[in-house]
Amino acid sequence: MPIKKVKSEFEKLSAILDEDLIADKCTAGDLKQVHDQLQEAIKSRDPAQLIRDKKLAQQLVIFEESNPVVGKAIKDLIYALSGMGI
């Protein structure tokens, strides 16, 4: 099931944020906001729709391009989201 893969990749992103691996606090704050919105979507009745509505995948692409520290985790999360049709 694609949502299980999204949850798994989301946990990796959570670990990166918990370990404070992003030196730029502004970027870390913005990524944390997207992280929290993604977490809310995963817990919702219709995660795919909420992720689309909030344009979270597009925001993740921006972080992937601008921050190599989280690039791999975000890329894997984006692939998981594409498995959900997002």
Secondary structure, DSSP 8 states (H G I E B T S, - for coil): -HHHHHHHHHHHHHHHHHTT----HHHHHHHHHHHHHHHHHHHSS-HHHHHHHTTHHHHHHHHHHH-HHHHHHHHHHHHHHHHTT-
